[in-house]
Amino acid sequence: MSKLLLHLCAVTSILLITSISAQADTFGVPTPYATIQAAIDAAFAAGGGDVEVAIGEYSPLTNGESFPIVMRNGVDLISASVPWNTIINADKNSSDQGRVIECENVTGPVRIEGFTITGAYISTSSVHDGAGLWCSDSHLNLTNCIIRDNEATGAGGGALFRASTTVITGCAFLDNSAGDGGGIFATESSVDVIECTLYGNDCDYDAGGIYLWKGSDLDMQHTIITASTGGMAVYCDDTQGACSAEVGCCDIYGNPEGDWVDCLLGLNGTAGNISEDALFCDPDNRCLFLQDCSPCVGDSCVVIGAYGVRCECGGGPTVTQPSTWSSVKALYR
């Protein structure tokens, strides 16, 4: 498993910080609860509430976090800052397997917002696939998160949803890998993907981006899927029930086995859909804000992808991009 290398450009004008509802009880991490799981369990025992997690990295080594973190009914998990400041790192590998977050029979829906979710490894010998995030029979809102560097040798490197309803908004899926569905794998599920960026995800077989199975439905709007290192962008496996994809204002480009193919065939050029280089500021370092000349900016779609404009045409680091991780964190203290 690759270690987390956050080379994201910082931006002070974009705040993804959630306002905590005054009506909900708040359970803080690391104070008074040392671990995220302890706070979730306390909130559940109290009848529900918000778990608010301060800036920092939460892992077995940093705060003794155990994995997977298990979500509970009535409990929302919320970062107190932006996702590159609040990191949940399972720090797993082939000899010490595990995922980051699980949701099973969690309805409501529950919300996870403002985290980097990373460091998971799940093999086909495990009970379930789905590395970064695994949800079964659940209703989840996933907002303003970065899901990166997770690996499942079976299905769903970034996330797997089974018999679930999921709304994913403003998220980036980066450098995840799996046998099928490097970014997202959905089975018997309804998945909305809104204003997201899927970049550099990999698969051994089908769909570096999103794999749909057993009658799953995808509604994808204002989203970029690009630079997968294996498979097509979206694959609909209809062998055990017809899947569907409704797509608008999306840029699907540069995926090795095809962009607007399979269940996306014929959608390019309709409903604001394009197939062009998104012109990120610094994609090699995963700074996925857009150049001001990007085809994903302007016209009827306004902005496509998880992040807006942050550099001039030509790309490269911007005046707001720090050179170290410490300087990124310092901007939000």
Secondary structure, DSSP 8 states (H G I E B T S, - for coil): -----------SS--------TTS-EEEETTT-SSHHHHHHHHHHTT-EEEEE-SEEESTTTT---SSEE--TTEEEEESS-GGGEEEE---BTTB-B-SEEEES--S-EEEES-EEE--EE-TTSSS--SSEEEES-EEEEES-EEES-EEEEE-SSEEEES-EEEEES-EEES-EEEE-SSEEEES-EEEEES-EEES-EEEEE-SSEEEETT-EEEEES-EEE--SSS-SEEEE-TTS--EEEEES-EEE--TT-SS-GGGTT-TTSTT-B-S---EEEGGGTEEEEETT-TTEEGGGEE-SSS-EEE-TT-S--TT--SSHHHHHHTT-
